[in-house]
């Protein structure tokens, strides 16, 4: 299929449902900092106390990958926040916060955000966006833990690593939140179940902050309670690029089996697969998996963890795997196309085109798994596979939060 054929498919996108949705749990403020040659050469970024931050930022820029550094030392993190206090701008952050604000902007009239002590500034932004907040904690959050540093950069500011795909991306510096920022307190479980009963969709995140086996088991049990309380509920959990093997293992063993759906990028896919195969998930050992290997990896994760749906977003194309007994193929394709358009618009670029990389990926999968049932739809065993080339926006002014926009919008618009 060529670009003209895909353009016709994009032109035929139908309406999508705008049903009420729950989001949780990680909400904070993001300080968006645009990386420029002037910043890279500034005294600010070259001071000795920021050496490790600069080194990690440059690695992200050389590989053009979205990397996140979780800083475990609160005093060190406060130093970073203080260093950049006069830089960039503050916006709503966290996977739950970004998704909540975006979904409300699409016309969904009821977006309920479950979070812990969001703080007055964060709550004001959520209220302004039309998002309802259910506070799960009475504790005040340390202000420095409410602001994450997001360094957005275009490709080409530093020499690219061999094999790197040039793309706009970001490097995130975050504090390590407590497990309690994700877990629902025992005394709040009843009220939360009552409040969430009318909803059929929940987009949950923040599980990277859990530490122990008991943390993950408790979080998984709370997901199951929400589903038991409401038979219509479909729960999606979102990955992040955390490399701690214990955290990845807890996510695989307790969170994924309890959830219905997961969203992840190509690096997170490899982290899960390496953990399942008992390999060392070292962030320096990533390889570029072919589209066919990505499809096979997604099928393996769904089979192992009992997931109904997996959505993989990578540069130029989206892959989705849905269990056939609960799949609604036309709705899923429409949802993916809808999400692709949303992301291109949110990126605020100057020009848009259908990704040639995505078209090549489609042709490769079609040769291996095809012929397709209909454009973008394949079958493999008990699963239906979807693949679409995405719309790429050029000269974009925003990269932060785009993964949350596409995952949440594709999930809410889907039927399964």
SULRATA-V166581 format. One record per backbone hydrogen bond with DSSP energy under -1.0 kcal/mol. NH is the residue of the N-H (numbers start at 1). CO is the residue of the C=O. Records with the same first field share a line. If there is no record, write none. Layout:
NH: CO, CO
//
This chain:
6: 2
7: 3
8: 4
9: 5
10: 6
11: 7
13: 10
21: 110
22: 201
23: 112
24: 203
28: 93
29: 146
30: 91
31: 148
32: 89
33: 150
35: 152
40: 36
41: 37
42: 39
50: 47
51: 48
54: 50
55: 51
56: 52
57: 53
58: 54
59: 55
60: 56
61: 57
62: 58
63: 59
64: 60
65: 60
67: 65
69: 172
71: 174
77: 73
78: 74
79: 75
80: 76
81: 77
82: 78
83: 79
84: 80
85: 82
87: 84
89: 32
91: 30
93: 28
96: 26
97: 26
98: 94
99: 95
100: 96
101: 97
102: 98
103: 99
104: 100
105: 101
107: 104
108: 103
112: 21
113: 132
114: 23
115: 134
123: 119
124: 120
125: 121
126: 122
127: 123
128: 124
129: 125
130: 127
131: 126
132: 111
134: 113
136: 115
145: 142
146: 143
148: 29
149: 173
150: 31
151: 171
152: 33
153: 169
161: 62
164: 161
169: 153
171: 151
172: 67
173: 149
174: 69
176: 71
181: 178
182: 179
183: 179
188: 185
192: 188
193: 189
194: 190
195: 191
196: 192
199: 196
202: 234
203: 22
204: 236
205: 24
209: 206
210: 207
216: 212
217: 213
218: 214
219: 215
220: 216
221: 217
222: 218
223: 219
224: 220
225: 221
226: 222
227: 223
228: 224
229: 225
233: 230
234: 200
236: 202
237: 261
238: 204
239: 263
242: 240
248: 244
249: 245
250: 246
251: 247
252: 248
253: 249
254: 250
256: 251
259: 255
260: 235
261: 235
262: 309
263: 237
264: 311
269: 265
270: 266
271: 267
272: 268
273: 269
274: 270
275: 271
276: 272
277: 273
278: 275
279: 274
282: 280
285: 282
289: 287
294: 290
295: 291
296: 292
297: 293
298: 294
299: 295
300: 296
301: 297
302: 298
303: 299
304: 300
305: 301
306: 302
307: 302
308: 260
309: 260
310: 321
311: 262
312: 319
313: 264
314: 317
317: 314
318: 388
319: 312
320: 386
321: 310
322: 384
323: 308
324: 382
326: 323
327: 324
332: 328
333: 329
334: 330
335: 331
336: 332
337: 333
338: 334
339: 335
340: 336
341: 337
342: 338
343: 339
344: 340
345: 341
346: 342
347: 343
348: 345
350: 394
353: 392
355: 390
359: 355
360: 356
361: 357
362: 358
363: 359
364: 360
365: 361
366: 362
367: 363
368: 364
369: 365
370: 366
373: 377
377: 374
378: 385
380: 383
383: 380
384: 322
385: 378
386: 320
387: 376
388: 318
390: 316
392: 353
394: 351
397: 347
398: 347
402: 399
405: 401
406: 402
407: 403
408: 404
409: 405
410: 406
411: 407
412: 408
413: 409
//
